[in-house]
């Protein structure tokens, strides 16, 4: 997309759904969909990644080329290492697979090595052997959240209390250093010593330093959901409930999408009403993120189940509004969620400001569409699910080298040459989405 070229969304959801009614009447081949998704999950994701990604130096490899070859640089990040631990643990549990239990067991010692024995908390980045890069490298709530997530999953399948104890220590470290007892929520950016990094007059307006944010918040929500299921501690429940309400009632705005960044007192950071050039300069801080929105609807459902909150009509209708707004970012021709949108003028249509289609967002959309079809079987989500799966097969799955492209190649033709794995791209999103979808389909959708 050229620098200042916008795609205007002029097709409303009501029109979009109505256009699909004729297609919806056709019989959907659910059994074939289950077969196709099972093949993709096992042959093109799990079998392609593992055991290739098991690093003999410890933990999991970070970088794999476009043709799935290990690359020279293998620096590691806590997020990726924990996501691989989570995925291999979930496969081991779902399939009662001792081989994958071994892959998960392999990841635990490296997470232990990434723990800062002097100041607590996980280092964000280390070299291949597990050594941190500097004395003062910062830490993040986001990275520590995924540490909890992976460790909880591994304990659940293995019963290894070493993993649970490390998850508990991580939760307590976040409680001491990142949690805000005054306004609630968690600060994302921390020094190595665990001090919150504050904004000041020299902080660039484009920097996210010092803000609270939706991305770390939704994954803290996810981590606490996982931790509470294996460690039903009262404080974990309290923080899980806090994050559930914070995300649902504060970070999701009245227009049913997530604001991205917030001041300490949870005021959204917005450049709305300013010149479009300024808005675009700050798009990394202020935009509509369709992928995060549709993922958040699922994570709120998951958290509500852990908290024992009834999935009554009021809650489901509230979450459905988030899903439906996220579908404003759905390409009405090819399907696939665009990356970013923005409302430049009140009462005017949403504008797509970044038309790439991130791989993870496509997976999250697939998952959430099928889930909400269960709750609203006449709403047309099943038709959109089929279209989304067709989009993934055509534009995201690499049928030659295996795995998924980082972007849909309908809008990013160059994605065919990008690495299949990086510190920000592993098996977490697409494994979870396909495994969830397969479970639903195998149980009669």
N, C-alpha and C positions, 0 to 999 in steps of 0.2 A: 504494500500500500504506500503510495507517495505520501510525503511528509504531511501535507495539509489536505489530503483527500479524505472525506468522511463518507460513510455509508449510512444513509438515514433509514431507520426502521419505521416503515409506514404501514406495516401489516400488524394489526392488533391481534391479541391472543384469541379473541372470539372469532375473528375471521379465519385465523390460522386453524383453529380446531374445526370450524365448519367446513373448511376446504378438505379436511381429512375424513369427513363422515362417510363418503363413498368407499374410501379405502378401508375404513374401519369395519365396514359390513362384511368384507371379505374374511374368510376364515384364516386366522393366524396360525402358522405351523409351529406350535409351541414345542412339540417333540423334537422337530428338526433344529429349532433354535437351541434347545438344551444340548443336543448333540454337538452343534457347532461351537457353542460356548465352552463346553467341556474340552473339546479338542484344542481350542485356543488357549484355555487355561493351562492345560497339561503339556501339550506339545510345543507351543510357541512361547510360553512364558516360563513355567517351572523347569521343563526339561532343557530349555535354552540357557537359563540363568544358572542353574545348579546341577552339578557341583562346580561349574566353571568359575563362579564368583567367589568360591571359598579360597581365601588367601593363605598360602602356607606361612606367611609372615605373621598371621593373626588377623582375626576379623574377616572382613569381606572386601573384595576389590571395589574401587570406586569408579574407575574409568574404563569403559569398553568402547572400542571403535565402532564405526557404522557397520562393519562386518563382524562384530562381536569378538574382536581380538583385544586382549589386555593391552593397555597403553602404558607408556613409560611412567607418567606421573600417577602415583597412587596415594597421594595425600588423602587423609580421611576426615570425615565430619561426623559428629555424634548423631546427627539426624539420620544419615544414611546407614550407619552401622546399626542403630536401633531399629530402623525400618526393616533391615534384612533379618535381624533377630526376631522381630514380630512376625514377618511373613513365614519364615521357616518354622517358627513355633506354631503358627496357625495351621500350616499344612500338616505338621506332625499330629496336631490334635484332630483335624478334620478327617484325616485318612488313617489315623493310628499307625503312622509311618515312622519306623525306627530310623530309617536313613535320614529323614528330615529332622528328626529329633537330634541326630548327631550334628547336622548342619547348624542347628540352633545352639547346641551345646558349645560348638566351636566359637560362636560369637561372644559368649559371656566373658571369657577372660580379657578380651580386648576392651569391652566396656569397662571392666574393672580397671584396666590400665588407663583409660581415659578419665577416670575420676581423679580430681585434684586432691591429693592427700594432705596438702597444706591448708587449703582454704575451703575445701568442699566444692561440690558441684562438678558437672562435667565440663571439661574443656570443649570448646566448640570445634576446633580444628587441631589435628595432629599430623605428624608425618606417617609414613607407611608403618613404621615400627611402633608408633604410639607415643612418640615424644612430642610435647607441645612446642610451638614455634617460638614463643617468647615468654618472658616473665610476666608481661602485663597484657597478654591477649584477653580480650573481653569474653564474657559468657552471655548466654541468652536463656530466657525462660522457654523459648521455643525448643531449643536443643535439649534442655533438661526435661521438658514435657515428653519428648520422644524417648528419652532414656527410660522414663517411668513406663511408657506404653510398651516398649519392647520387653523390658524386664518383667512386667506383669504377665504378659502373654507367655513368656518362657516359664515363669513359675507355675502358671496355670496348667501347663502340659507336663512339666517335669517334676514339680514338687520340690525343686531345689531352693531351699531357704536362703542361700547366698544371694540369689536373684531378688527375692522378695525383700530381704534386708537392705539391699542397695536401692531398690525402688522406694522403700520407706525413708532412707536417708536423703534421697533426692527430693521427695515431697517435703520433708522437714527443712531442707536447705532452701527450697523455694519459699516456704512459709516464713522463714527467718529473713530472707534477703529480698525477695521479689514481690511478695504479697503486700498490698496496700490496705492496712487496717482502717484507714480513714474513709476512702471512697470505694474500696473494693477493687477486685481485679488484680492484675499482675503487671509489673514493669518488665518490659522485654530486654532492655540493654543494661548489662551489669559489668562492673570491672571484674578482674580475676578474683579480687578480694570479696566480691559480692555486694559492692556499693552500687546503688542505682546511678546510672549516668544521666546527668541532668542536661537540659538544653540551656544555652546562654545566648548572649547577644551576638556571639560570633558563629553560632550554629547556622549553617545555610538553610534557607527556607525549604529547600528540596530534600533536606536530610530527615530521616525518620527517627534519629537519635532522641531519646528522652520521652517519646510518646508511648502510651499504651496502644495496643493494636488488635484488630480482629483476628489476624492469622495466628498469632501465638495464643490468643484467647480460645479460639475454637479447638485448637489442639491440646491446650490444657484441659478443656472440657472433655475431650476424647481420652486423654491420659487418665484423668481422675475417674472417668467412667470405667475404664479397664482396671484401675487400681482398686476401686471400691468393690468390684466383684470378687477380688481375691483377698482383700483386706478391708472388711467392713468397719473401719474405724470411724467414730463419730465426727472427728475433724475432717476426714476425707469427705464424708457425706456433706458436711457443712460447706466445704469449698466447692464440691461438685454442684450443689444446689445454688450456691452463689454464682458460679460461672454459667450455669444453665439460665438463670434469670437475667444475668448481665448480658449475655449474648442475645437472648430472645427478646428482652424488653428494652434494652438500651442500644446495643450495637446494631440491631435490626431497626431501621428507622420507620417512620410512619408510612413511607412509600414502599416498604417491604423488601428493602435490600440493605446490605451491610454498609455502614460507613467503615472506612478502613483504619483511620488513626484517630487518637483521642488524646486530649490533654489529661493531666493527672486527675482532674475532677470530672473526667469522662464527658467533656464537651467535644463533639466531632470536629476534626480539622477539615475545613472546606474552603475552596476557592471559588465557590459558586458566585456568580454575579460579576466576577472580574473579567478582564479582557481575555478573549479566547487564547491568545498567545501565552498569557500567564497561566491559564488553566492547563494548557497542554504541557507547559514546563513542569508543572506540579502533578502531572497525571499519575506518577508513581505513588503519590500520597492520597489522591482524591479521584476515584473513578468508580464505576459500577463493575464489580468483578463477578461475572456470571458463574464461573466455576466455583468460586468460594461460596456464593449464595446457595447454589443447588446442593453443594456438599454439606453446608451448615444445616439445611433442613433435615438431612439424614442424621447428622451428629446430634441434633436436638432430640430427634426421635429416640436414638440410642440412649442418650443420657436420661430421658424421661422414663424409659423402661427400667434402667438401673435404680432410679429414685422411687420407683413404684407409682409414678404419676399415670393416671388412667388416660388412655388414648381416646378421649371423648371427642365429640364432634367439634366442640369449640377449639380444642388444641389442634386437631387435624386441619380444620379450616384455616387456622392462623398460619400453620406451617405450609399449607397449600398455597397461600398468597405469596410466600417466599419462592416456592417452586415456580409458580406461574410468572412471577416477575422475571426470574432468571431466564425463562424461555423467550423473553424479548431479545435475548442474545443468541437465539437459535437461528442459524442460516435457513431461511425458508425454501431454498432451492436444494442444496446438498445435504442439509442438516449439519450438525456439529456446532458447538458453542463457540462464539467469538470470545476473544480475551477480555476486551475492555469497552465500556460504553460511558456516555456522559449526558446529563441533562443540562444543556447550555442555557435554555430559556424555559421559564415556567409555562406549563401548558403545551409545550412543543414536544415533538417525538424525541425519543432517546436516540442518540447518535453513537454509532460504532466508531471508536477512535483507535482501536487496534484490532485488525481483522485476522490476526493469527489465531489458530485454534490449538491450545495447549493439550498435549496428550492426556494429562491427568484430569483435566476438566471434562474431556469426553468420557472417561471412565466414570467419573462421579455422576455425570448426567445419566448415563446408562443405568447405574445402580438406583438412583433416586426415582427415575421415571417408572421403573418396574415396581418399586416399593409403593409408590403412590397410586399405581394402577390397582393394587390390592385394596386400597381404601376407597378409591373412586373408579370403579370398573367401567362406568359409562362416560368418563370424561375425555377419553381419547389418548390417555397416557400410553396405552399399549401400542397404538399406532406410532406414536413418537418414539417409543422404545425400539420398535422394529426399524424405523428410519435411522435412528442413532446407531444401532448395531450395523446396519448396512453402510453407514458413513465410516465407522471405525474399520470395517473390513476393507473398504475401498481406498481410504485415504490415510489411515493411521498404522495399520498392520503392515510390516515389511514381509512380504511373502517370499522374498529371495533370501535375505540374511537372517530373518527371524526377529522377534521383538517388535516394539512399537517405535515409530518415528517420534521425535520430540514435539513436532507440530504436524497438523494435518497438511498433507502435501497439495491440497487444492488451493490453499492460499499461500503456502510457503514451499515452493518447489525445491528450494535448496535444502530442505530438512532431510532429504535422502542421504546427504553426506555428513550429517551431524552424528556425534557419538551416541551410541545406544544407552550408555550409562555414564553418569557423572555424580558428583556429590549431591545434586538435586534431582536425580532421576534414577530410581531403582524399581522394585517390584511392588511397592506398597499400594499405590492407587489402583492399578489395573488388576492386581491379584485380588484385592478386597472386593472390588466391584464385580468381577466375574464370578468369584466364589459366592458372593451374596446372591447374584442373579441365578446362578446354577442351583443353589439351595431352594430358591423360590420356585424355579421351573420344575425341579424334581419333585416338589411337594404340591404340584398342581396349580402353580401360579395363582 
